[in-house]
Amino acid sequence: MKVIGFGDNIVDRFLDRKVMYPGGNCVNVAVLARRLGVESAYLGVFGSDPLGDFVRAAVQDEGVDVSRCVIREGPNGVTEIKVVDGDRIFLGWNDGGVTMSHPFVLEPEHLEYLATADLVHSSVYSASESQLPAVRTAGTLVSFDYSSEQERRTDAYLQQTAPFIDLALLSLGSQPLDAVERDLRRLVAAGASLAVGTRGAAGAVLFDGSDFFIQGAVATDAGRFADTMGCGDAFLSGLVVSLLKAGWTRRFRPSASCLREALAFAAVAAAEQCYVEGAFGYGRPVAAPTRI
C-alpha cells in the first residue's frame, strides 16, 4: 500500500516553547501513514529558505519519498502558535509561503507517479483545488481535509472539490450532533463518497451516504500529554490505513464493519498523537520567535 500527500508543508513555530516543528496537513498524513507501516511519499513545493530545508530534511528522515518535490525561490510556509491547556492556538501565518503563492501544477509525469499510490491526500491549505480533476484521472482514491474554515464550506467550494473526493474530513469542534450530520450530508450530496467530521473530545462521526457511524474519543494520559497538534491528521491517517488494509478501492466500498473498525483504529491513533510534541517531533529551538 502507498499513500501520497499532495500539497502543503509548513513550519509550526511555538512562541511559548520557543521551538519550531515541521508540519503541514499533507506532510503530516504522509509521515504518519509511514509510521503506521505504509509506503508513503510527499509531492509539493518547498521554499528556498532554511525553513524549507528544515521540513524537507525531517520528512526524508522519516522514510517518506520527496524525490518529485520542487524547491521554489521564496519563503516556506510558517505558522505561529501557542498552547493553552494542551490545545493549540494559531496566532498567524505567512499565507503558506510558496506552496500557496506558486503552487504545484501537475504534469503527465506527476500523474503517472500519483497512479502508483492507493490514495492521494490533499487539503484546503494546498492550493490544489484546480488540480483535483487531474488527480482523479490517476485512478487513485482521494482524501481531502476541509479543516474548520467556513469559507471552505460554501456551496460553490463544495461543488468545485467534492465530486473528485472519496473521503472528506471536516474539523467540527464542539458543534452539536445535528449540525455535524447536516455538514456531512452536504459533502456527500456535493459528490464525496465518504465524509467524516472530527469533534475533539467528543470523538468523530462518519457518513457513508446512508448511515452515520459515531466513534468516541479514546482517553489520554494527562501525565504524558504534549499537545493536540496533528491529532486530526493522525485520525485521518489511521482511518485511511485501516480502510486500505481492508481492501478499500474506488471499486470496493468499505462495509459497515470495516468502517467501524477503521474509526476505532483512527481514534487510538489520534489519542497516541497527543503524546507527540508538534506534528511528528523534530523540534528545533528558536532563539527569539516573533509574531508574523
Buried (B, 14 or more C-beta within 10 A) or exposed (E): BBBBBBBBBBBBBBBEBEBBBBBBBBBBBBBBBBBBEBBBBBBBBBBBBEBBBBBBEBBBEBEBBBEBBEBBEBBBBBBBBBBEEEEBEEBEBBEBBBBBBBBBEBEEEBBEBBBEBBBBBBBBBBBBBEBBEBBBEBEBBBBBBBBBEEEBBEEEBBEBBBEBBBBBBBBBEEBEBEEBBEBBBBBBEBBBBBBBBBBBEBBBBBBBEEEBBBBEBBEBEEEEEBBBBBBBBBBBBBBBBBBBBBEBBBEEBBEEEBBBBBBBBBBEBBBBBBEBBBBBBBBEEBEEBEEE
